[in-house]
Amino acid sequence: MKQENSHQLDARRLLCPLPVIRTQDAIVKLHPGEVLVVTSTDPGAKVDIPIWCRINGHEVQEIREQEHEIIITIRVGDEIN
């Protein structure tokens, strides 16, 4: 599900903790309410990225798997850390 005005982050072929670090680096460049779609091949991203989002005030809107990829859609929260 590609949302209009969403930003894409390709974190494929990166292992923990790099998908979370790249997600954090991308989100600090965005504004509250914007959407980041992260594509990862690291199974740990399904757990690690939502935990990071919850701690930092961002909303995971969707997590889906497509073949060997995990696609996580995040709405940037009001507090960007």
Z-matrix of the N, CA and C atoms (Angstrom, degrees):
N
C 1 1.452
C 2 1.528 1 108.46
N 3 1.326 2 117.64 1 101.72
C 4 1.451 3 121.09 2 177.42
C 5 1.519 4 108.03 3 -89.52
N 6 1.309 5 115.06 4 119.73
C 7 1.451 6 119.61 5 179.66
C 8 1.523 7 109.27 6 -89.00
N 9 1.319 8 115.08 7 147.85
C 10 1.455 9 120.01 8 176.13
C 11 1.525 10 108.58 9 -63.34
N 12 1.322 11 116.85 10 142.56
C 13 1.460 12 123.56 11 -179.42
C 14 1.528 13 112.54 12 63.61
N 15 1.327 14 117.29 13 25.26
C 16 1.459 15 118.59 14 177.50
C 17 1.524 16 108.92 15 -92.42
N 18 1.295 17 114.15 16 154.18
C 19 1.460 18 122.28 17 177.63
C 20 1.521 19 107.06 18 -106.31
N 21 1.314 20 116.71 19 146.16
C 22 1.455 21 121.71 20 -176.53
C 23 1.528 22 110.02 21 -110.19
N 24 1.335 23 115.97 22 140.03
C 25 1.456 24 121.70 23 173.90
C 26 1.518 25 107.86 24 -128.16
N 27 1.320 26 115.76 25 120.13
C 28 1.459 27 121.59 26 177.46
C 29 1.519 28 108.47 27 -93.97
N 30 1.332 29 116.04 28 104.27
C 31 1.468 30 121.35 29 178.69
C 32 1.526 31 109.82 30 -112.62
N 33 1.320 32 116.40 31 24.12
C 34 1.462 33 120.66 32 178.68
C 35 1.527 34 110.18 33 -68.01
N 36 1.322 35 114.44 34 147.41
C 37 1.465 36 123.11 35 178.58
C 38 1.525 37 113.00 36 66.41
N 39 1.322 38 118.18 37 14.83
C 40 1.467 39 122.05 38 174.67
C 41 1.523 40 108.20 39 -106.59
N 42 1.322 41 116.07 40 139.11
C 43 1.457 42 120.86 41 179.46
C 44 1.516 43 110.43 42 -103.64
N 45 1.326 44 115.16 43 159.77
C 46 1.458 45 123.28 44 178.75
C 47 1.527 46 109.91 45 -50.73
N 48 1.306 47 117.73 46 134.32
C 49 1.466 48 130.09 47 7.93
C 50 1.524 49 114.14 48 -98.23
N 51 1.322 50 118.28 49 11.74
C 52 1.470 51 120.07 50 -173.05
C 53 1.532 52 115.51 51 -60.06
N 54 1.350 53 121.37 52 -38.94
C 55 1.472 54 117.61 53 177.23
C 56 1.531 55 113.28 54 -58.77
N 57 1.333 56 117.29 55 -38.81
C 58 1.468 57 120.54 56 178.55
C 59 1.528 58 110.21 57 -69.34
N 60 1.307 59 117.29 58 -43.24
C 61 1.474 60 120.94 59 -179.95
C 62 1.526 61 110.34 60 -62.31
N 63 1.322 62 117.56 61 -44.19
C 64 1.472 63 120.69 62 179.26
C 65 1.525 64 110.86 63 -66.13
N 66 1.346 65 116.72 64 -36.15
C 67 1.468 66 120.31 65 176.47
C 68 1.520 67 109.98 66 -62.71
N 69 1.319 68 116.30 67 -46.85
C 70 1.467 69 120.96 68 178.82
C 71 1.526 70 110.58 69 -59.68
N 72 1.323 71 117.35 70 -45.85
C 73 1.464 72 121.42 71 -179.76
C 74 1.529 73 111.94 72 -61.62
N 75 1.327 74 116.57 73 -36.87
C 76 1.467 75 120.12 74 180.00
C 77 1.526 76 111.54 75 -73.27
N 78 1.335 77 116.78 76 -40.51
C 79 1.467 78 120.24 77 -176.38
C 80 1.522 79 112.08 78 -66.46
N 81 1.331 80 118.79 79 -34.76
C 82 1.469 81 119.29 80 -179.16
C 83 1.525 82 112.21 81 -65.12
N 84 1.328 83 117.37 82 -15.96
C 85 1.467 84 121.27 83 178.72
C 86 1.527 85 111.86 84 -91.04
N 87 1.344 86 117.12 85 -4.79
C 88 1.460 87 121.15 86 -176.26
C 89 1.521 88 111.51 87 -104.15
N 90 1.321 89 115.06 88 168.70
C 91 1.460 90 122.01 89 179.54
C 92 1.530 91 109.71 90 -103.66
N 93 1.333 92 117.23 91 153.93
C 94 1.460 93 120.36 92 176.47
C 95 1.531 94 111.13 93 -51.73
N 96 1.326 95 115.56 94 135.97
C 97 1.458 96 121.46 95 179.74
C 98 1.515 97 113.94 96 93.32
N 99 1.326 98 117.80 97 -19.01
C 100 1.459 99 119.67 98 177.49
C 101 1.524 100 109.40 99 -71.80
N 102 1.325 101 115.50 100 162.91
C 103 1.461 102 121.42 101 -175.19
C 104 1.519 103 109.71 102 -118.07
N 105 1.340 104 114.96 103 136.09
C 106 1.456 105 122.27 104 175.04
C 107 1.518 106 107.89 105 -119.02
N 108 1.333 107 116.05 106 128.33
C 109 1.457 108 121.63 107 177.27
C 110 1.527 109 107.22 108 -108.99
N 111 1.323 110 115.45 109 114.97
C 112 1.462 111 122.41 110 -176.95
C 113 1.524 112 108.43 111 -102.72
N 114 1.325 113 116.30 112 128.61
C 115 1.456 114 121.73 113 174.83
C 116 1.518 115 107.72 114 -112.43
N 117 1.348 116 115.60 115 122.73
C 118 1.460 117 121.24 116 -176.32
C 119 1.524 118 109.62 117 -135.07
N 120 1.325 119 115.72 118 153.90
C 121 1.456 120 121.30 119 173.44
C 122 1.524 121 111.04 120 -109.03
N 123 1.321 122 117.72 121 -1.49
C 124 1.463 123 122.50 122 178.76
C 125 1.525 124 109.07 123 -84.07
N 126 1.345 125 118.81 124 115.67
C 127 1.469 126 120.48 125 -178.98
C 128 1.526 127 113.10 126 -57.51
N 129 1.321 128 118.21 127 -28.52
C 130 1.459 129 121.54 128 179.36
C 131 1.517 130 113.23 129 -65.89
N 132 1.316 131 117.36 130 -19.85
C 133 1.464 132 121.04 131 -179.87
C 134 1.528 133 111.32 132 -62.47
N 135 1.343 134 117.58 133 -28.97
C 136 1.475 135 121.34 134 179.10
C 137 1.519 136 111.63 135 -61.03
N 138 1.314 137 116.81 136 -28.50
C 139 1.457 138 121.94 137 -179.61
C 140 1.526 139 110.82 138 -100.92
N 141 1.318 140 116.12 139 -46.48
C 142 1.468 141 121.31 140 -172.39
C 143 1.529 142 113.38 141 -65.73
N 144 1.319 143 117.53 142 -45.26
C 145 1.467 144 120.09 143 -177.33
C 146 1.538 145 110.98 144 -67.07
N 147 1.346 146 120.20 145 -45.50
C 148 1.474 147 118.49 146 176.13
C 149 1.532 148 113.40 147 -60.74
N 150 1.328 149 118.23 148 -37.47
C 151 1.467 150 119.96 149 177.17
C 152 1.524 151 109.67 150 -63.43
N 153 1.323 152 117.05 151 -46.04
C 154 1.467 153 120.61 152 178.98
C 155 1.532 154 110.23 153 -60.09
N 156 1.339 155 116.49 154 -42.26
C 157 1.474 156 120.24 155 179.45
C 158 1.527 157 111.25 156 -62.27
N 159 1.319 158 116.96 157 -45.21
C 160 1.465 159 120.59 158 -178.91
C 161 1.524 160 110.41 159 -61.39
N 162 1.323 161 117.61 160 -43.79
C 163 1.466 162 122.31 161 179.98
C 164 1.529 163 111.02 162 -63.27
N 165 1.328 164 116.67 163 -35.12
C 166 1.462 165 120.94 164 -172.95
C 167 1.521 166 114.41 165 -103.18
N 168 1.336 167 117.95 166 8.92
C 169 1.459 168 120.90 167 172.37
C 170 1.511 169 116.20 168 80.86
N 171 1.328 170 117.52 169 25.46
C 172 1.461 171 121.46 170 177.04
C 173 1.521 172 108.89 171 -107.90
N 174 1.321 173 116.92 172 155.73
C 175 1.465 174 121.32 173 -175.54
C 176 1.528 175 111.44 174 -108.58
N 177 1.317 176 116.43 175 122.10
C 178 1.460 177 120.53 176 172.00
C 179 1.520 178 106.74 177 -80.61
N 180 1.313 179 116.08 178 115.25
C 181 1.461 180 120.74 179 -178.04
C 182 1.522 181 112.24 180 -87.44
N 183 1.333 182 115.77 181 -30.28
C 184 1.463 183 118.72 182 -177.11
C 185 1.525 184 109.39 183 -161.41
N 186 1.326 185 115.05 184 142.39
C 187 1.459 186 121.76 185 169.43
C 188 1.519 187 105.77 186 -128.74
N 189 1.311 188 116.26 187 124.22
C 190 1.458 189 118.69 188 177.28
C 191 1.526 190 109.79 189 -139.50
N 192 1.303 191 114.57 190 156.65
C 193 1.451 192 120.21 191 178.26
C 194 1.515 193 108.94 192 -114.92
N 195 1.321 194 114.24 193 137.02
C 196 1.455 195 120.72 194 -179.50
C 197 1.519 196 106.43 195 -136.64
N 198 1.305 197 116.14 196 111.39
C 199 1.452 198 122.73 197 -172.68
C 200 1.527 199 108.51 198 55.86
N 201 1.307 200 119.52 199 -115.90
C 202 1.473 201 121.23 200 -178.52
C 203 1.524 202 111.60 201 -106.72
N 204 1.313 203 116.96 202 20.89
C 205 1.462 204 121.23 203 -178.25
C 206 1.523 205 111.21 204 -114.93
N 207 1.317 206 114.70 205 145.47
C 208 1.461 207 122.06 206 173.80
C 209 1.522 208 106.12 207 -107.85
N 210 1.320 209 116.66 208 126.82
C 211 1.461 210 121.47 209 -178.44
C 212 1.525 211 107.38 210 -116.90
N 213 1.338 212 115.15 211 118.09
C 214 1.455 213 121.53 212 -175.68
C 215 1.527 214 108.74 213 -117.46
N 216 1.322 215 115.99 214 123.10
C 217 1.459 216 121.83 215 179.57
C 218 1.523 217 108.26 216 -102.57
N 219 1.340 218 115.83 217 123.84
C 220 1.465 219 122.80 218 -174.30
C 221 1.521 220 109.98 219 -122.11
N 222 1.335 221 116.44 220 132.30
C 223 1.469 222 120.22 221 170.35
C 224 1.512 223 106.31 222 -98.25
N 225 1.324 224 115.94 223 127.20
C 226 1.456 225 121.87 224 -178.11
C 227 1.530 226 109.18 225 -69.07
N 228 1.325 227 115.60 226 130.26
C 229 1.458 228 121.42 227 -179.55
C 230 1.521 229 112.26 228 -80.52
N 231 1.316 230 114.96 229 -179.97
C 232 1.464 231 121.03 230 -177.40
C 233 1.518 232 113.06 231 -71.56
N 234 1.328 233 116.64 232 -30.06
C 235 1.464 234 120.07 233 -179.38
C 236 1.513 235 108.62 234 -103.62
N 237 1.310 236 116.43 235 110.03
C 238 1.457 237 120.76 236 179.15
C 239 1.519 238 108.17 237 -98.06
N 240 1.330 239 115.37 238 119.50
C 241 1.475 240 121.26 239 -179.15
C 242 1.505 241 110.52 240 -102.78
